[in-house]
Amino acid sequence: QAQLVESGGGLVQAGGSLRLSCVASGRTFSSYAMGWFRQAPGGEREFVAAISNRGGTTVIADSVKGRFTISRDNAKITVYLQMNSLKPEDTAVYYCAASVNTGKLKAGPVEYWGQGTQVTVSS
Protein backbone atom coordinates (compact mmCIF):
# COMPACT_ATOMS: atom_id res chain seq x y z
CA GLN A 1 0.00 0.00 0.00
CA ALA A 2 1.65 3.21 -1.17
CA GLN A 3 1.55 5.84 1.52
CA LEU A 4 2.77 9.38 2.11
CA VAL A 5 2.73 10.64 5.70
CA GLU A 6 3.34 14.28 6.52
CA SER A 7 4.49 15.78 9.80
CA GLY A 8 5.89 19.02 11.16
CA GLY A 9 2.89 21.29 10.87
CA GLY A 10 1.76 23.53 13.69
CA LEU A 11 1.17 27.07 14.88
CA VAL A 12 3.88 29.67 14.37
CA GLN A 13 4.08 33.43 14.52
CA ALA A 14 4.62 35.49 11.41
CA GLY A 15 8.28 35.62 10.54
CA GLY A 16 8.92 32.21 12.03
CA SER A 17 9.96 28.94 10.45
CA LEU A 18 8.71 25.38 10.17
CA ARG A 19 10.04 22.28 8.47
CA LEU A 20 7.58 19.81 7.05
CA SER A 21 8.54 16.19 6.43
CA CYS A 22 6.91 13.57 4.28
CA VAL A 23 7.87 9.92 4.64
CA ALA A 24 7.00 7.64 1.75
CA SER A 25 6.46 3.91 1.91
CA GLY A 26 4.95 1.07 -0.03
CA ARG A 27 6.65 1.52 -3.38
CA THR A 28 9.79 2.83 -4.99
CA PHE A 29 9.24 6.50 -4.28
CA SER A 30 12.93 7.17 -4.77
CA SER A 31 12.16 6.99 -8.50
CA TYR A 32 9.32 9.52 -8.22
CA ALA A 33 9.29 13.28 -8.20
CA MET A 34 7.85 14.50 -4.92
CA GLY A 35 6.52 17.78 -3.76
CA TRP A 36 4.08 19.88 -1.79
CA PHE A 37 0.73 21.52 -2.37
CA ARG A 38 -1.38 23.58 -0.01
CA GLN A 39 -5.01 24.44 0.43
CA ALA A 40 -6.19 27.42 2.41
CA PRO A 41 -9.69 27.55 3.93
CA GLY A 42 -12.18 28.17 1.14
CA GLY A 43 -9.46 28.03 -1.48
CA GLU A 44 -8.28 25.61 -4.11
CA ARG A 45 -5.32 23.33 -3.73
CA GLU A 46 -2.24 25.04 -5.13
CA PHE A 47 1.23 23.90 -6.07
CA VAL A 48 4.05 24.92 -3.71
CA ALA A 49 7.22 23.03 -4.63
CA ALA A 50 8.54 19.93 -6.36
CA ILE A 51 11.82 18.05 -6.52
CA SER A 52 12.95 15.48 -9.07
CA ASN A 53 13.64 11.88 -8.14
CA ARG A 54 17.37 12.42 -7.58
CA GLY A 55 17.01 15.94 -6.27
CA GLY A 56 18.74 17.62 -9.18
CA THR A 57 15.77 19.72 -10.20
CA THR A 58 13.52 21.81 -7.99
CA VAL A 59 10.51 23.91 -8.89
CA ILE A 60 9.20 26.53 -6.48
CA ALA A 61 6.01 28.53 -6.77
CA ASP A 62 6.50 32.26 -7.17
CA SER A 63 4.41 32.93 -4.07
CA VAL A 64 6.97 31.22 -1.83
CA LYS A 65 10.19 31.61 -3.81
CA GLY A 66 13.03 32.87 -1.66
CA ARG A 67 11.28 31.73 1.53
CA PHE A 68 10.62 28.00 1.03
CA THR A 69 13.13 25.31 0.10
CA ILE A 70 12.45 21.72 -0.89
CA SER A 71 14.88 18.86 -0.42
CA ARG A 72 14.83 15.08 -0.20
CA ASP A 73 16.75 12.21 1.35
CA ASN A 74 16.26 9.10 -0.75
CA ALA A 75 17.98 6.91 1.83
CA LYS A 76 15.12 7.82 4.17
CA ILE A 77 12.57 8.17 1.35
CA THR A 78 11.68 11.53 2.85
CA VAL A 79 11.00 14.91 1.32
CA TYR A 80 11.26 18.14 3.30
CA LEU A 81 9.80 21.61 2.96
CA GLN A 82 11.73 24.25 4.87
CA MET A 83 9.50 27.27 5.33
CA ASN A 84 11.08 30.52 6.50
CA SER A 85 9.74 34.04 6.94
CA LEU A 86 6.23 32.65 7.23
CA LYS A 87 3.28 34.93 6.59
CA PRO A 88 -0.35 34.64 7.70
CA GLU A 89 -1.28 33.96 4.06
CA ASP A 90 0.81 30.78 4.23
CA THR A 91 -1.83 29.33 6.55
CA ALA A 92 -3.15 26.18 4.91
CA VAL A 93 -3.22 22.42 4.97
CA TYR A 94 -0.03 21.24 3.31
CA TYR A 95 -0.13 18.05 1.28
CA CYS A 96 2.73 15.85 0.19
CA ALA A 97 2.46 14.52 -3.36
CA ALA A 98 4.28 12.21 -5.74
CA SER A 99 4.25 11.72 -9.48
CA VAL A 100 6.53 10.40 -12.23
CA ASN A 101 8.25 13.74 -12.84
CA THR A 102 8.19 17.35 -11.68
CA GLY A 103 6.19 18.45 -14.70
CA LYS A 104 3.36 16.06 -13.99
CA LEU A 105 3.58 16.82 -10.31
CA LYS A 106 3.05 20.52 -10.90
CA ALA A 107 0.51 20.32 -13.72
CA GLY A 108 -1.19 17.10 -12.74
CA PRO A 109 -2.32 14.53 -12.40
CA VAL A 110 -0.72 13.73 -9.08
CA GLU A 111 -0.49 10.01 -8.54
CA TYR A 112 -0.19 9.91 -4.77
CA TRP A 113 -1.35 12.24 -2.01
CA GLY A 114 -0.69 12.40 1.68
CA GLN A 115 -3.37 13.22 4.22
CA GLY A 116 -2.11 16.72 4.91
CA THR A 117 -0.69 18.65 7.84
CA GLN A 118 -2.03 21.96 9.13
CA VAL A 119 0.17 25.03 9.17
CA THR A 120 -1.18 28.10 10.90
CA VAL A 121 0.70 31.39 10.90
CA SER A 122 -0.50 34.01 13.35
CA SER A 123 -0.01 37.72 12.78
C-alpha positions as CSV (number, residue, x, y, z in Angstrom):
1,Q,0.0,0.0,0.0
2,A,1.7,3.2,-1.2
3,Q,1.6,5.8,1.5
4,L,2.8,9.4,2.1
5,V,2.7,10.6,5.7
6,E,3.3,14.3,6.5
7,S,4.5,15.8,9.8
8,G,5.9,19.0,11.2
9,G,2.9,21.3,10.9
10,G,1.8,23.5,13.7
11,L,1.2,27.1,14.9
12,V,3.9,29.7,14.4
13,Q,4.1,33.4,14.5
14,A,4.6,35.5,11.4
15,G,8.3,35.6,10.5
16,G,8.9,32.2,12.0
17,S,10.0,28.9,10.4
18,L,8.7,25.4,10.2
19,R,10.0,22.3,8.5
20,L,7.6,19.8,7.1
21,S,8.5,16.2,6.4
22,C,6.9,13.6,4.3
23,V,7.9,9.9,4.6
24,A,7.0,7.6,1.8
25,S,6.5,3.9,1.9
26,G,4.9,1.1,0.0
27,R,6.7,1.5,-3.4
28,T,9.8,2.8,-5.0
29,F,9.2,6.5,-4.3
30,S,12.9,7.2,-4.8
31,S,12.2,7.0,-8.5
32,Y,9.3,9.5,-8.2
33,A,9.3,13.3,-8.2
34,M,7.8,14.5,-4.9
35,G,6.5,17.8,-3.8
36,W,4.1,19.9,-1.8
37,F,0.7,21.5,-2.4
38,R,-1.4,23.6,0.0
39,Q,-5.0,24.4,0.4
40,A,-6.2,27.4,2.4
41,P,-9.7,27.6,3.9
42,G,-12.2,28.2,1.1
43,G,-9.5,28.0,-1.5
44,E,-8.3,25.6,-4.1
45,R,-5.3,23.3,-3.7
46,E,-2.2,25.0,-5.1
47,F,1.2,23.9,-6.1
48,V,4.0,24.9,-3.7
49,A,7.2,23.0,-4.6
50,A,8.5,19.9,-6.4
51,I,11.8,18.0,-6.5
52,S,13.0,15.5,-9.1
53,N,13.6,11.9,-8.1
54,R,17.4,12.4,-7.6
55,G,17.0,15.9,-6.3
56,G,18.7,17.6,-9.2
57,T,15.8,19.7,-10.2
58,T,13.5,21.8,-8.0
59,V,10.5,23.9,-8.9
60,I,9.2,26.5,-6.5
61,A,6.0,28.5,-6.8
62,D,6.5,32.3,-7.2
63,S,4.4,32.9,-4.1
64,V,7.0,31.2,-1.8
65,K,10.2,31.6,-3.8
66,G,13.0,32.9,-1.7
67,R,11.3,31.7,1.5
68,F,10.6,28.0,1.0
69,T,13.1,25.3,0.1
70,I,12.4,21.7,-0.9
71,S,14.9,18.9,-0.4
72,R,14.8,15.1,-0.2
73,D,16.8,12.2,1.3
74,N,16.3,9.1,-0.8
75,A,18.0,6.9,1.8
76,K,15.1,7.8,4.2
77,I,12.6,8.2,1.4
78,T,11.7,11.5,2.8
79,V,11.0,14.9,1.3
80,Y,11.3,18.1,3.3
81,L,9.8,21.6,3.0
82,Q,11.7,24.3,4.9
83,M,9.5,27.3,5.3
84,N,11.1,30.5,6.5
85,S,9.7,34.0,6.9
86,L,6.2,32.7,7.2
87,K,3.3,34.9,6.6
88,P,-0.4,34.6,7.7
89,E,-1.3,34.0,4.1
90,D,0.8,30.8,4.2
91,T,-1.8,29.3,6.6
92,A,-3.1,26.2,4.9
93,V,-3.2,22.4,5.0
94,Y,0.0,21.2,3.3
95,Y,-0.1,18.0,1.3
96,C,2.7,15.9,0.2
97,A,2.5,14.5,-3.4
98,A,4.3,12.2,-5.7
99,S,4.3,11.7,-9.5
100,V,6.5,10.4,-12.2
101,N,8.3,13.7,-12.8
102,T,8.2,17.3,-11.7
103,G,6.2,18.4,-14.7
104,K,3.4,16.1,-14.0
105,L,3.6,16.8,-10.3
106,K,3.1,20.5,-10.9
107,A,0.5,20.3,-13.7
108,G,-1.2,17.1,-12.7
109,P,-2.3,14.5,-12.4
110,V,-0.7,13.7,-9.1
111,E,-0.5,10.0,-8.5
112,Y,-0.2,9.9,-4.8
113,W,-1.4,12.2,-2.0
114,G,-0.7,12.4,1.7
115,Q,-3.4,13.2,4.2
116,G,-2.1,16.7,4.9
117,T,-0.7,18.6,7.8
118,Q,-2.0,22.0,9.1
119,V,0.2,25.0,9.2
120,T,-1.2,28.1,10.9
121,V,0.7,31.4,10.9
122,S,-0.5,34.0,13.4
123,S,0.0,37.7,12.8
